[in-house]
């Protein structure tokens, strides 16, 4: 028995991740139209009628645009903390009471055969979270939309078999780019987004070189380049003495298509 992970798409225009076991199929975020997410699921051979739930990291529209539509269309439960429910209510609109699932951040819960632990991250949302997803002895860490990763967060994600890690921007590209100064400051703040260097430093600390899969996510279209993100993170990990080429599978997610389906 295995657990499968696929980044259906990740970027400032929308985010949606897919996890599957023998008995459970979930989305983490649904930041596109319902039709777009159905197409993305179809690209990996998954019918949306087989989904069991949607988990939400925070209320921003690039993570919640399709949440309400999919819940109503397929009668799907939505899991989020109480503050995120308040924040996303204007976006997702009316949801059946039975599909309104409220969890407490930092308190684990079971979802069929998955054991899920939502943990605090640092972003300019009402109560944003990352997720640890456990299946048997496999651990997946999803940490995106955070301006920094403190010691507690690093400890939480250590010993994962797969890391989905934000690598949003290159600092120099952002500084020299066309964004208004307040927006640049917001992105680079500790409630903004991780840079490529930030992502590399975190991964360099938590990786052990035991065949972990690393997917870099939420790359900015304007302030990053896929090759630049990959090479920056790879260089930092190599400096930690880790063998990226043989003992770590470092890959990118995409803003306009799905990754391959990783089976652990």
N, C-alpha and C positions, 0 to 999 in steps of 0.2 A: 504494500500500500504506500502511496506517495502523496505529497502535496504539490500542487502546481501553481506557478505564479506567472503572470503576464502583465506588463505595463501596456494597457490598451492605447494610451497616449498620455503625454505629460508635457506641460509647458504653460506659459501664461495665458494661452487661449483655452486651456481646458486640461483636466486631470481625471484619470480613471484607471484604477488598478483592479486586477481580477485574481482571485484565489479560488482554487478548487481542490477538494478531496473526494474520496469515494462517495461521501454522503452529503457534501455541502458545497455550494457555489455562492460566493459573495463578491460584491464590488466594494472597493474602498474609494469613496468619492464618485461623483457622477457629474462632471463639470462641462458636459456638452449637451446638446439637444438629445431628447430620447431617440430620435431617428439615427443620429450620429453614433450613439452608443450601441444601438442595435446592429448597425453596420460594422462597428469595430468588433463586437462579439462574434458576428458572423464570419469575420476574417480569420478567427481561430476556431471556427466550427462549434460555437456555443449558441444555443437558442436561449433568448432572454426569459422564456417561460420556465426554464429550469433553475433560475436564480432563487436564492433563499433569503437574501437580505442585502441592504446597503449600509455600510458604515461611513460616517462623515467625520473628517478631520477638523473642519471649521467652516464657517458660513460663507466665505467669499464665493462669488458667483462662478469662478473657474473651477470650483470644487462641488458646486451644488445645483448648477443650472438644470440638470436632468433628473435630479433626485425625486421631486414631486411627481413628475410625469411618469417615471418608471414605476414608482410605488403605486400610483393609481391604475396604471395600465396592467401591471402584473401582480397586484395585491401583495406588494413587498413590504416587510417591516423595515423601518429606518432606525438605526442606532446612532445616538449622539448624546452628549451631555446637555444639561438643562440650558446653559447659556448659549450653546450653539443652536439649540432648538429655537430660542428667542431670536437669535440673529438671522437664522435662515428662513423664518416664517414668511416674510414678504416675498421670498424667492420661490419657495417650494409650494406655497399655498396650502389648501385644505388636504389633510391626511387623515385617514381612518384612525380612530382612537386605538384600535387593536394593533395598528402598524406603527404607533408612536412608542418607541423603546428608548427610555432614558437611562443612561448609565452614569456612574460617578467616576470622574477622572482618577486614575491611580488605583482603581478597584477592578480586579479581574472578573471576567464573566465567561460562561460557556455559551457557545453558539453551535449546537449540534456536536460534531466531533472536534471542533476548534476551541482552543482556550485563548482568550483575547485579553490583553492588558493595554488599556489606553493610558498614555503618560503625557504630562505637560510638555509643551514645546514653547518657544518664545517668538510670537508673531503678533501683529497688530489686528488680532481678532478677539472675540469675546472670551473664549476659553479653548484655544486650539490644542490639539493632541496629535501625537504620533501613536503608532500601534505596534505592539509585539504580538505576533500570531504564532501560536504553538500547535503542532500536530504531532502526536507521538513524541519522538525525540528531536523533531525538527523545529527550528526557531527562525522566523522571518521578522526583520525589523523594517518598519516603514517610517522614515523621518524626513519630512518635507515641509516647506514653508516655516522655517525657523531662522531667526537671525543669529543664534549662537547655540552651541551644544555644551551645556555645563557638565560638571563631573557626574552628577546624578544621571543625566541622560546617557552619558558615555557608558556608565556601569550598566544601565538598563539594556543597552543594545549589544553589549559584548557577548561573544560566543554565539552569534547568529550564524546561520548557514547561508542566508541571503540578506543582503542589505539593499534597500531601495533608498538612496541618499540624495538629497537635493544638492545640485551643483549649479546654482542659478546664473552666476555672472562672473566675468573677468573684471576685476576692479578697475584696471586702466581703461578698458573699453567703456565701462559705465561712467567713469569720471570724464572722459573725453567725448562722450556721446551726446545725443540731442535731448535727453530727458531734462525736464526742469530741475533746478537745483534742489527744491524740497523733496522731489521724488527720488533723486539720487541719494539724498541723505536718509530717507526712509528705507530704501532698499539696503543700504550699507549699515543700518543701525542694528542693535541687538534684538529688535522686533521686526526685522525685515527678512532678508534671504541670505543663505550661505553662498559665499563665493566659491570658485573652484579651489582656491588655496584653503579655505575653511574646510571644505569637504575632504580634501586630501589630508589635512592635519587630523581630522577626526578619524578617518579611516586608518591612517597610519597608527593611531593609538589603539584602535579596537581590533584590527585584523590580526590573526595569528598565522596565516599562511597554510591553512588546512583545507584548501580547496573551496573557500568561500566564493559565492557569487556576489558581485557588486554591480548594481545598476545605477548609473547617475541619472537623476531626474530633474524636472522643472528647469531645463536650460532656457535662458532668455533668448528670444529671437533677435533682439537688438543689441544685447550686451554680452554675447557669448558666441562661441562657435563649437560645434561638436568635437572637432579634432583638438581644439585648444583645451576644452574641458578635460577630455580624455588624457592628453599628454601632461597637463598640469597635475592632475590627480595621480597619474601613474608615476611621474617623477618624484613626487613627495613620498609615495608609498615605497618606492625603490630606495629612497634615502633612509628609510626605517629598517632596511636590511631584509625586506620581504621580496620574495620571488614572484613578481606579478605575472610573468609569462608562463610559469609552470604550476604555481600553487594557489593562484588567485584568478578568478575569471572576472576581469573588469570589462564592463560593457556600457553602452549608452541606451537610454530610452529615447523615444522620438515624439515630437510634437504633433505629427500628422499620420502616424501609423503605429501598429502594435509591434512589440518586440516578439521574439520567439517565445514559446511557452517553456518555462524552466520547470523541470520535474525533480523534486528532491525526495 
